[in-house]
Amino acid sequence: MEANKIIEQVNGAILTVISKFIELKKSGTSFTACCPFHNEKTPTFSVNPAKGIY
């Protein structure tokens, strides 16, 4: 397998795992949610699989 394909698979798996614990909403190329570690009403937790930022 090429390294890029492996990275894509890992990024997809991370997104799947995160979405099992918190509700992610698409926001452009990223996903946002309320931080699971704090009691908040506005989303501050972001996931950007294209950039590999979680």
N, C-alpha and C positions, 0 to 999 in steps of 0.2 A: 504494500500500500504506500501511496505517496504521503509525505508528511502533512500536506495540506488537507488531505481527506481525513486523516486521523484527527487533526486539530478540529475540523468541522464536526466530526462525530463526537468528540469530547465536549465541544461547546454546546451541541444539541442535547447531550446527556445532562450537562449541568443545568441548562434551561429547564429541562423536564423535571429534574429533581427539585429545583427551586419552586417551580409552579405547583408541585404537589403539597407544599407547605404554606405558600402564600399566593393570593390571587394577583397575577401579573396582568397589567393592561398595556396594550401596545401604544407606544408614543413615538411616532416617527420610526426610526430604525432601532429604538430601544424599547424596553419594557419598564414600567414603573409600578410601585406598590408602596403601601405604608410599611415602614420599617418593622420587622417582626420583633425587634428588641425594645421598642419604645411604644408608649401609648400615644399615638398621633392620629390626626384626622386628615392630614394631607400627605400625599406620597413623597417620600424622600429617598426611598430605596430604589436604585436603578440597576438594570441589567442590560448590557450591550454586547450580545454575542459576537457581532462583527468585529468589535475591537478587543474582545476578550476581557471586558470589564464587568465584574460582578460585585 
